[in-house]
C-alpha cells in the first residue's frame, strides 16, 4: 500500500472525499451513541464490577468520538455542514441505538456485535495513507481490546447460564444481527470501494463483513448460536442514514 506523507483530503477525488466524510461521521455517530448507552449502565449493571466496566467503556467511546470528529475540519466543502459531532441535530447511528437498553442482554449483545464491527472497520485503516486516520484508528483498536474481551466474556456467561438469560441474549442477538451485518454496506458499495482504491482503507464491504464474521463466529459456535446466513434486508437499508428503516 502506498504511503503519502503529504496526503491531504483535498487530494482525493470528490467522490472519495464524500465517502471518507461519511465514514468518519458514521463511525463517530455510532461510537457516540454507544458511549451514551454504556454510560446509562454505570449504575445499573448486575454487578459493581460490571458498572465500573460500563463507565470505562463509555469514556472510551465518547473519547473516540472526540478524536474522530476534528478530522471533518479537513473537508473545506463541508465547513457549512454539521461537522461538530456532538452538537449536530442528526446522528447516523444504527436503529437499535436510538433507545436505551431495556435489559443487560441488550448491553451485552451490542457490546459483543457492534463494538467488534466498528473495530473491524477501524483496523482496516491501520495502513491508511490518511495519516491522521491511521494514527487514530491504531490507538482506538488498542483501547477496544478490553471491550472485545469484556463483551465476549459476558456473552459466553449469559449464553451458558441457560434458561431466561440465554433466551434473552439469543433473542437480542438475532434482533441485531442483520443490521450489524448491513453496517458494512451492500456488496460493491461505491463508497467503501473508492476508499480501498485510494488506499484509505484496505478492504471493501464484503471483505470487511467477512473479517467481522471471522471475529465473532467462533464465540457464536462455542455457545451454540446458529445465526442466519440468508439474504440481508437490503430493501430496508437506508444508504443516506446508514441504518435499517424498520418502519418501511
N, C-alpha and C positions, 0 to 999 in steps of 0.2 A: 504494500500500500504506500502510495506516495506521501511524503511529508512536506508540507509547505509552511515554513516558519513565518512567511509574510502573509498567511491566509487572512482574508477579511471577508465578511459576509457579502459585501458588495461585489466580490469577485465571482460569486456564484451566479448562474443563470437565474432569472427572476422566478421561474418555477421552483427551482431548488431552494431559493430564499424563502418562498412561501411554505414549502414543505418543512424546512428547518424551523421556521417560526411556529408552525402548527405543532411540530414535535415537542418543542420546548413548552408551549402552553399546555398541551395535553398531559405531558408527564408532570409538569408543575401543578396543574389543577388537581390531578388525581392524588398527588402527594399531599397537597394542601388539605383535601377532603379526608384523606386517610389520617392525617395528623389530628384533625378535629375529632374524627370518630374515635381514634385511640385515646385522645385526651378525655373523652367522656367516660372512660373506664378507669381513670386514675384513682377513683374511689369506689368503683363498682365491680371490679373483678372478683372472682371467687376466693382469692387469697391475697394477703398483703403483698406477697412477692409478685403476684401477677399484676397488681395495681401499680407497683413500682416499675415493672417492665413496661406496662402500657404507657406510663408517663415518659419513660425514656424513649420509647419508640415514637411517641407523639412529638417529642422535642426533635428527634432526628428528622422526621418527615417535614415538619414546619421549617426546620433549618435548611433542609434541602431545597424547599420551595424558595426560600430567601436567596439561596445561592444561584438558582436557575434563572429567576426572572430578570435579574440585571442583564443577562445575555440578550434580552429582547431590545435593549437600547442600541444594539449593533445594527438594527434594521431601520435605516433612516426613513424609508417609506411608511413605516408603521408608527412613527412618532405621535401621530394623532389617534392611534388606536389605544385600546385599554391595556397598556403593557405593564402596569404596576402590580399585576398579580393579585394580591390580597385586596387591593382597592377596586378591582373590577366588579361589574354588576353581574356578569355571567361566567359560569365555570364549565369547562368541557370535561366533566368527570363522568364515570360510568354511573348508570342509573341507580344501582344499589347503594351508592354512597350519598344519595340525596337525603335519606332519612337516618336517624340514629339507629344503632344496632339494638334489636329488641332483646337478644339473648347472647350469652357468652359464645355460643356456637357460631353466631354471626361474626363476632370478632375473630374467632379462630379461623374460620373458613376464608374470610377476606385476607387475614394476615398470611395464611398459607398460599392462597392463589394469587391475589392481585399484587401483593408485595413482591412475589417472585416474578410475576410477569413484567413489572416495571424494571426490576433488576436485570432481567434478560435484555431489555432494550438498552439500558444504560451500559451494560457490558459490551454491547456491540459498538459502542463509541470509544472503546479503550485505545484504539489507534487512530482516532479521528484526526483529520488534518485541521479541524477546527479546534485549535489547542485549548481554548477556554472550556469547551465542552469535554474534551478528553480529560483534562485535569479534574474537572468537577465529577465526571462520571466515575473515574477511578476511586476518588475519595468516597463517593456515595456508596459504591458497591462494597467497599471495605466495611463501611458502617452498617450496611444492610445484612452482613453475615449473621449478626446476632438475631435480626428479625427472622431470617430463614431458619436458624436453629430453634428459636423460640416457637415460631409458628408450626414447624414440623413436629416438635415435641408435644405441644398441646393437641395437635391434630391427631397424632397417634394415641395419645392418652384418652381423648374423648371417644375415638373410634373403638378402642379396645375395652372401654368401660362397659360397652353393651347397653341394652335397654334404651331408655329415653334419650340418654346422652348421645349414643351412637346414632339413633334415628334422627335426632335434631341436626347433628353435624352432617349426616349424609344428605338430608333434605336441603340444607342450606348450600352444600357443595354443588348439588345438582342444579339448584336455582341460579347459582352464579356462573356455572361452568361455561355456557355458551357465550355469555357476554365477555368473559375474560379471554376466551379464545378469539373472539371478534376484535378484541383490543389491538391485535397486531395488524388489523386491516385485511381486506379481501386479497386473494391471490393476485399478484401482479399490480398491487396498489402503486399508482404512479408516484405518490409522494415518497414512500419509503424506498422505492426502486431508484428514484433520482438521487436520493441521499446516499445510497450504496454506490451508484455510478460516480458520484462526486467525492467518494472516499470520506464522507462524513460518518456513515455507519458501515459496518462490514457485512450486512445481511439485509435482505428484503423481508416481506411479510411472511411468506411461507417458511423460510428458514428460521426466522425468529420464533414462529409458532412451534416449529419442531424442537427448537432448543428449550423452550418452556416446557413442552411435554416431557422432554428428557429429564428435566429437573424434578417435576412433580410425580411422574408416573411410578417410580419405584416406591414412593410412600403410599400412593393410592393402591398399588398392588399388595403391599405389605398388610394393609388394613382391610383388604377385600372389597374396595370400592371399584366397581367397573363403570367407567364413565362412557357416555355415548360417543361413538365415532362417526355419527351420521352427518348429514348436511347442516351447516351452521345457518342461522336465521338471517341471512344477508338481506332479504326484503325488508326486514325491520331495522336494519343498521342505518343510522343517520351519519353520513360522511362528514357533514358540517359540524354537528355536535359531538361526533365520535362516541356514540353510545347507542344502545338499543332503544328504539322508540316503542315502548311496550304498550302504548295507547293505540297503536295502529291496528 
